[in-house]
Every structure is written in C-alpha cells, then in structure tokens.
C-alpha cells in the first residue's frame, strides 16, 4: 500500500482509513508529551533541538526512531509534507518587564535581592544621594548673591563635575541662572516658591520642636512652647501626646495669663521695658480675673524679682490646677522674647531637689539649644540637632 505523500490535511480519507488512525497517533503520544514539555521549559515557545537530549525533535512524528511499527517509511513520508509554520510566542516587551528599582521581586525574578541595587534606588531605606546633593547645592547657591564653581565646591565638598551636572539641572528647571555678566550662578525668583507651601508653625517652633521632644523623651514630663498674642501667651506646640505623665489632656492653642501662669510670667518678666509697659496697659483692660490682681504693678514686680533670682518663672500656686505646677523660661534673640518654654509636673512627684538639680538645668540647656537652632534657621543653615544627653 502506498501512502499519499501530501500533507495529512490534504490526504484523502481512504489513506487514513487504510493505515488506521489509532496506529499512527497512539505510538506518537509520548513524543508529543516530551516535545510539549520541552517547549514550555524553553520559556518562549522555542523547542530544543534534536541533540538536546529530549529524544525527539520539535515536530513530533518526524523522527525515524518514533515511527509506528509496521508502517515503514509511511509516517516519514506523511511528516515531510508541507505544513504551516508554527507561530512562536512573542517575547515580552521591555516596558512590561519588572523594574527592580520600583517594584518588589516578581515571579520572573526581577528585582530580587541578588541583583545589584545602588544606594539611589527608590526601594533603598537610605537617603537618595542625588537629591541630597542637589538640595545641598541649592542651599549653597542661595547663601551667596553670586557663586562660582569653586565657591560651591568649597561650601559643599562635592566634586566639581557633579556640581556642573547638578547646576545644569537646576538651570534647566528654572531655579538657578548662570549670569555671565556677574560671573557666576545665582537663584531665580522661582526659588522662593519652594517654601510657599509652608503655612505651619512659626520658625521658633520649628527650632524648638526637636529640643522639646528630647526633653519629654528623657524626663517624661510634657513641654510647651507659647507665643505672645495680645494680652496673653498662646501654646503653639506641646509634647503632651508624647508624655506618659501629663497632668493635662491637651493645651494646644490655650491662652495663658501673663500675670498668673508660668509661660506668661516668663514673658512679661523678660521682655524690654517699653513692651512691658504696653502689656500692663492691656492687662488693666483685660476681662480675665487672673489678669486683675489687687495690685497689678506690685505683682509684676514680684514676678520679675523671682525670675531674676531663680532664672525661671513659676505658676501662681493659688490658681488651678493646684495638683501640678509649671516652670518656664524665655527664649530670646537679643532683647526680644521670641517665645517661652515651660515644663509641667505633678507637685507630689517632684521634690525641690529634683526641681533644682534635674528639671531646671535640663530646661535651661534646651533654651540654649533652641536659641542656637533659631539663629541657624534665620541664617539659612541647618540647625544642630539634640545630642540626646541626659
């Protein structure tokens, strides 16, 4: 019997009936399975060659070794006929592959820990150094009217090629201009917009925040920063949320008398004489009973004498709450009182010795640190951080 040599698709039905469908298909099943497994293992549909050790070639049924018994060369003739080419699977587009810098490890293995990831990747817990350098350079340019490459190298310590590249970026973004007439680089009117969104606490609160938090962390008592508002001081920052022993639930935005409360007393006792006289006039018109003692002038004189002797103000023991007390000190810039800082504690928990030897020195050290930090902020420098000492 002669088998038709054309493609099986064009073979007449009598040819397959003569051979027997089962006689052709069943012996080829193992080869089909191996070819399919090899194609899957390849990853992109490219089956291995006949020498790969799989025992069959990609198109099952073309090997003489796997021909059905008793058919001789019939199967070979059938397999060599024309057939439509197989369509290989398309390789995944580069933009669809995972990026180790922006995604965690995926099933394909992209972004695994064994792949090198530089310190500037988004997934790195450390600072992005290119951003740190750019900000440092922008601060340095902002500190001078005109800056040269040599000036910026001296100020930042960055390599000159790095400075040139960063300056080119800042110029392209419009924050810095290379003024050839002035002979250097300077910031543009776009630079102040970087701080346009800052509507938070005043600069003195920004300077005081880390020092207050450090005090509460070490001493456990709550710290407050108050600023003058008319005839009283108002709490603008408080560490009550961080204190495990606060006598109060909340004091933020609370007004305190200049006459009876420690935060207010520290202010009126330390401000210049002209300002104090103006404040006394306001206090005489105040409707707050705490602002109107029997003799206002004598009371304020007594407060000034106490602050001058001890270096801090204390809350009037006759006002509530009597279970606690507060010591307060002024934060100054020259003769001007910027704010006052106060530490509140339970009277029963703090002895006079602890007050004089622990709390007062710690509060005074914080005042010195805050004043130095404020001066740095005014000068455009990064303020020093707390040393965390006890």
C-alpha positions as CSV (number, residue, x, y, z in Angstrom):
1,X,0.0,0.0,0.0
2,X,1.3,3.4,-0.9
3,X,0.5,6.3,1.4
4,X,-0.2,9.7,-0.1
5,X,2.9,12.0,0.3
6,X,1.0,15.2,0.5
7,X,0.2,17.0,3.9
8,X,-2.1,14.9,6.1
9,X,-4.6,17.8,5.9
10,X,-4.9,17.2,2.1
11,X,-4.8,13.4,2.3
12,X,-8.0,11.6,1.2
13,X,-9.9,9.9,3.9
14,X,-9.1,6.5,2.4
15,X,-5.4,6.9,3.2
16,X,-6.0,7.2,7.0
17,X,-8.7,4.6,6.9
18,X,-6.1,2.2,5.2
19,X,-3.4,2.9,7.8
20,X,-5.7,3.2,10.8
21,X,-5.8,6.4,12.8
22,X,-5.0,4.7,16.1
23,X,-2.0,3.0,14.6
24,X,-0.5,6.5,13.9
25,X,-1.5,8.6,16.9
26,X,-1.0,6.3,19.8
27,X,2.7,5.5,19.3
28,X,3.4,9.2,18.9
29,X,1.8,10.3,22.2
30,X,5.0,10.0,24.3
31,X,6.9,12.1,21.8
32,X,4.2,14.7,21.7
33,X,4.3,15.0,25.5
34,X,8.1,15.4,25.6
35,X,8.0,18.0,22.8
36,X,5.3,20.0,24.6
37,X,7.3,19.8,27.9
38,X,10.4,21.0,26.2
39,X,8.7,23.9,24.5
40,X,7.3,25.0,27.9
41,X,10.6,24.8,29.6
42,X,12.2,27.0,26.9
43,X,10.1,29.9,28.2
44,X,9.3,31.5,24.8
45,X,8.0,28.5,22.9
46,X,11.3,27.6,21.2
47,X,11.6,23.8,21.5
48,X,15.1,22.4,21.9
49,X,17.0,20.8,19.1
50,X,17.2,17.1,18.4
51,X,20.5,16.9,20.2
52,X,19.2,18.4,23.4
53,X,18.6,15.0,24.9
54,X,14.8,15.0,24.8
55,X,14.8,12.1,22.4
56,X,12.6,13.7,19.8
57,X,12.6,16.8,17.6
58,X,10.1,19.7,17.9
59,X,7.7,18.3,15.3
60,X,6.7,15.0,16.7
61,X,6.5,12.2,14.2
62,X,9.4,13.3,12.0
63,X,12.0,11.0,13.7
64,X,12.6,7.6,12.3
65,X,13.0,6.2,15.8
66,X,9.5,7.1,16.7
67,X,7.8,5.8,13.6
68,X,4.9,3.4,14.2
69,X,5.8,-0.2,14.0
70,X,4.9,-1.8,10.7
71,X,4.5,1.4,8.8
72,X,8.0,1.6,7.4
73,X,8.5,4.9,5.8
74,X,4.9,5.8,5.6
75,X,5.0,8.0,8.6
76,X,8.2,9.7,7.4
77,X,6.5,10.5,4.1
78,X,3.5,11.9,5.8
79,X,5.6,14.1,8.1
80,X,7.7,15.5,5.4
81,X,4.8,17.1,3.6
82,X,4.2,20.9,3.7
83,X,2.8,22.3,6.9
84,X,2.0,25.8,8.1
85,X,4.9,27.2,10.2
86,X,4.3,27.3,14.0
87,X,3.8,30.8,15.4
88,X,6.4,31.4,18.2
89,X,5.3,33.2,21.3
90,X,6.2,36.9,21.3
91,X,9.0,37.9,23.7
92,X,7.7,40.2,26.5
93,X,8.2,43.8,25.7
94,X,10.9,45.6,27.7
95,X,8.5,48.2,29.1
96,X,6.3,45.4,30.6
97,X,9.2,43.8,32.4
98,X,9.5,44.5,36.1
99,X,11.9,47.1,37.3
100,X,13.9,46.2,40.4
101,X,14.1,49.9,41.3
102,X,10.4,50.5,41.6
103,X,8.8,47.1,42.3
104,X,9.4,44.2,44.6
105,X,10.5,40.8,43.4
106,X,8.1,39.3,40.9
107,X,7.6,35.8,39.7
108,X,10.0,36.2,36.8
109,X,12.8,37.0,39.3
110,X,13.1,40.7,38.5
111,X,14.0,42.9,41.5
112,X,15.4,40.1,43.6
113,X,17.9,40.8,46.3
114,X,20.7,39.1,44.4
115,X,20.5,41.7,41.7
116,X,22.7,44.8,42.4
117,X,20.7,47.8,43.6
118,X,22.5,51.0,44.1
119,X,22.0,53.3,47.1
120,X,19.9,55.7,45.0
121,X,17.1,53.2,44.2
122,X,13.6,54.0,45.5
123,X,13.5,50.8,47.5
124,X,16.6,51.7,49.4
125,X,15.9,52.8,53.0
126,X,18.8,55.2,52.9
127,X,18.6,58.7,51.5
128,X,18.7,59.3,47.8
129,X,22.1,60.8,47.4
130,X,21.5,62.7,44.2
131,X,18.6,64.5,45.8
132,X,20.7,65.2,48.9
133,X,23.4,66.7,46.8
134,X,21.0,68.8,44.7
135,X,19.4,70.3,47.9
136,X,22.8,71.0,49.4
137,X,23.9,72.7,46.3
138,X,20.7,74.8,46.0
139,X,21.2,75.9,49.7
140,X,24.8,76.9,48.9
141,X,23.8,78.9,45.8
142,X,21.1,80.6,47.9
143,X,23.6,81.8,50.6
144,X,25.5,84.0,48.1
145,X,24.5,86.7,45.7
146,X,26.7,85.1,43.1
147,X,28.5,81.7,43.4
148,X,31.2,80.2,41.2
149,X,32.0,76.6,40.8
150,X,35.0,77.0,43.1
151,X,32.8,78.6,45.8
152,X,30.2,75.8,45.6
153,X,33.0,73.2,45.7
154,X,34.4,74.8,48.9
155,X,30.9,75.1,50.5
156,X,29.5,71.7,49.7
157,X,32.6,69.5,49.2
158,X,31.0,68.0,46.1
159,X,33.2,67.1,43.1
160,X,33.2,69.8,40.5
161,X,31.9,67.6,37.7
162,X,28.9,66.7,40.0
163,X,28.4,70.4,40.7
164,X,28.4,71.2,37.0
165,X,25.8,68.5,36.2
166,X,23.5,69.5,39.1
167,X,23.7,73.1,38.2
168,X,22.7,72.3,34.6
169,X,19.6,70.5,36.0
170,X,18.8,73.4,38.3
171,X,19.2,75.9,35.5
172,X,17.0,73.8,33.2
173,X,14.3,73.7,35.9
174,X,14.5,77.4,36.4
175,X,15.7,77.6,40.0
176,X,19.2,78.8,39.2
177,X,20.6,81.1,36.4
178,X,24.1,81.3,35.1
179,X,24.7,85.0,34.9
180,X,27.7,85.6,32.7
181,X,27.7,89.4,33.5
182,X,28.0,88.7,37.2
183,X,30.4,85.8,36.6
184,X,28.6,83.0,38.4
185,X,25.4,81.3,39.4
186,X,22.5,82.8,41.5
187,X,19.0,81.7,42.4
188,X,16.0,83.0,40.4
189,X,12.6,84.2,41.5
190,X,11.4,80.6,41.3
191,X,13.5,79.5,44.3
192,X,11.2,81.2,47.0
193,X,8.3,79.1,45.7
194,X,9.9,76.1,47.3
195,X,8.8,77.5,50.7
196,X,5.4,78.9,49.6
197,X,3.5,75.9,50.9
198,X,4.9,76.3,54.4
199,X,2.0,77.6,56.5
200,X,2.7,75.7,59.7
201,X,4.2,76.8,62.9
202,X,6.5,79.9,63.2
203,X,10.2,79.4,62.8
204,X,10.8,79.5,66.6
205,X,8.5,76.5,67.0
206,X,10.3,74.7,64.2
207,X,13.6,75.4,66.0
208,X,12.2,74.3,69.4
209,X,10.4,71.1,68.3
210,X,13.3,68.6,68.5
211,X,14.5,70.0,71.8
212,X,11.1,69.8,73.4
213,X,10.6,66.2,72.1
214,X,14.1,65.3,73.5
215,X,13.2,66.7,76.9
216,X,10.0,64.8,77.1
217,X,11.7,61.6,76.0
218,X,14.3,61.9,78.8
219,X,12.3,63.5,81.6
220,X,8.8,62.2,80.7
221,X,7.1,65.5,81.6
222,X,5.3,67.5,78.9
223,X,6.9,70.6,77.4
224,X,5.0,73.6,75.8
225,X,6.1,76.5,73.6
226,X,4.0,79.6,74.0
227,X,4.0,82.9,72.0
228,X,2.6,86.3,72.7
229,X,-0.9,87.0,71.4
230,X,-2.3,90.4,72.6
231,X,-2.5,90.4,76.4
232,X,-1.7,86.7,76.8
233,X,0.5,83.9,75.5
234,X,-0.9,81.0,73.5
235,X,0.5,77.5,73.4
236,X,1.8,76.8,69.9
237,X,3.5,73.5,70.5
238,X,3.1,70.8,73.1
239,X,4.6,67.3,73.7
240,X,1.6,66.2,75.8
241,X,0.9,63.4,73.2
242,X,4.4,62.0,73.9
243,X,4.3,62.3,77.7
244,X,3.2,59.4,79.8
245,X,2.7,61.6,82.9
246,X,1.0,64.8,81.6
247,X,-1.4,66.5,84.1
248,X,-3.4,67.8,81.2
249,X,-5.2,66.2,78.2
250,X,-4.4,69.0,75.8
251,X,-3.1,72.6,75.9
252,X,-2.5,73.4,72.3
253,X,-3.9,76.9,71.4
254,X,-4.8,77.5,75.1
255,X,-4.3,81.1,76.3
256,X,-2.3,81.7,79.4
257,X,-2.3,84.8,81.6
258,X,0.8,87.0,81.7
259,X,0.2,87.6,85.4
260,X,-0.6,84.1,86.9
261,X,0.7,81.4,84.6
262,X,4.3,80.4,84.3
263,X,4.5,80.7,80.5
264,X,3.1,84.2,80.6
265,X,5.1,85.3,83.6
266,X,8.4,84.3,81.9
267,X,7.4,86.5,79.0
268,X,6.4,89.7,80.8
269,X,9.3,89.4,83.2
270,X,11.9,89.2,80.4
271,X,10.6,91.5,77.6
272,X,12.0,95.0,77.2
273,X,10.6,97.8,79.5
274,X,8.7,99.6,76.7
275,X,6.9,96.4,75.7
276,X,6.2,95.5,79.3
277,X,4.6,98.9,79.9
278,X,2.4,98.5,76.8
279,X,1.4,95.0,78.1
280,X,0.5,96.3,81.5
281,X,-1.9,98.8,79.9
282,X,-3.6,96.0,78.0
283,X,-3.8,93.9,81.2
284,X,-5.7,96.7,83.0
285,X,-8.4,96.4,80.4
286,X,-8.5,92.6,80.4
287,X,-11.6,90.8,81.4
288,X,-9.7,87.7,82.7
289,X,-9.8,87.7,86.5
290,X,-6.3,86.3,86.6
291,X,-5.1,89.5,84.9
292,X,-6.5,91.8,87.6
293,X,-4.9,91.2,91.0
294,X,-5.3,93.7,93.7
295,X,-2.1,95.4,92.8
296,X,-1.0,94.6,89.2
297,X,2.2,96.7,89.3
298,X,3.4,95.1,92.6
299,X,2.5,91.6,91.3
300,X,4.5,92.0,88.1
301,X,7.4,93.5,90.1
302,X,7.4,90.4,92.3
303,X,7.4,88.1,89.3
304,X,10.3,89.9,87.8
305,X,12.3,89.6,91.1
306,X,11.6,85.9,91.3
307,X,12.7,85.3,87.7
308,X,15.8,87.4,88.2
309,X,16.8,85.3,91.2
310,X,15.9,81.8,90.1
311,X,16.2,82.1,86.3
312,X,12.7,80.8,85.7
313,X,9.1,81.7,86.3
314,X,6.6,79.5,88.2
315,X,2.9,79.3,88.1
316,X,0.9,81.1,90.8
317,X,0.2,78.4,93.4
318,X,-3.3,79.9,94.0
319,X,-4.6,79.1,90.6
320,X,-5.9,75.7,89.3
321,X,-4.9,73.0,88.9
322,X,-3.2,73.0,92.3
323,X,-2.0,69.4,92.0
324,X,0.5,70.4,89.3
325,X,3.0,73.2,88.6
326,X,4.9,74.6,85.7
327,X,8.4,76.2,85.4
328,X,9.0,78.4,82.4
329,X,11.9,80.3,80.8
330,X,12.1,82.9,77.9
331,X,13.5,82.1,74.5
332,X,15.2,85.2,73.3
333,X,17.0,86.8,70.4
334,X,19.0,89.7,71.9
335,X,16.5,91.7,74.0
336,X,13.5,90.3,72.1
337,X,11.5,87.5,73.6
338,X,10.6,85.1,70.8
339,X,8.6,82.6,72.9
340,X,8.5,80.9,76.3
341,X,9.1,77.3,77.1
342,X,7.5,75.5,80.1
343,X,7.7,72.1,81.8
344,X,4.7,70.9,83.7
345,X,4.9,68.3,86.5
346,X,2.9,66.9,89.5
347,X,3.9,68.6,92.7
348,X,3.7,65.3,94.6
349,X,6.1,63.6,92.2
350,X,8.9,66.2,92.1
351,X,10.9,67.3,95.1
352,X,12.6,70.6,95.4
353,X,16.0,68.9,95.0
354,X,14.9,67.2,91.8
355,X,13.5,70.5,90.5
356,X,16.7,72.4,91.1
357,X,19.2,69.7,90.1
358,X,17.4,68.0,87.2
359,X,14.5,69.8,85.7
360,X,15.7,73.4,85.8
361,X,19.2,72.6,84.3
362,X,17.6,70.5,81.6
363,X,15.2,73.2,80.6
364,X,17.9,75.8,80.6
365,X,20.1,73.6,78.3
366,X,17.1,73.2,76.0
367,X,16.7,77.0,75.8
368,X,20.3,77.4,74.8
369,X,19.9,74.8,72.1
370,X,16.7,76.3,70.8
371,X,18.2,79.8,70.6
372,X,21.2,78.4,68.6
373,X,18.9,76.5,66.3
374,X,16.7,79.5,65.7
375,X,19.8,81.6,64.8
376,X,20.8,78.9,62.3
377,X,17.4,78.9,60.7
378,X,17.5,82.6,60.3
379,X,20.9,82.4,58.7
380,X,19.7,79.7,56.3
381,X,21.7,77.0,57.8
382,X,20.6,73.5,59.0
383,X,20.2,73.8,62.8
384,X,22.2,71.5,65.1
385,X,20.3,68.5,66.5
386,X,20.0,67.5,70.1
387,X,22.8,65.4,71.5
388,X,20.4,63.1,73.3
389,X,22.3,63.5,76.6
390,X,20.7,63.2,80.0
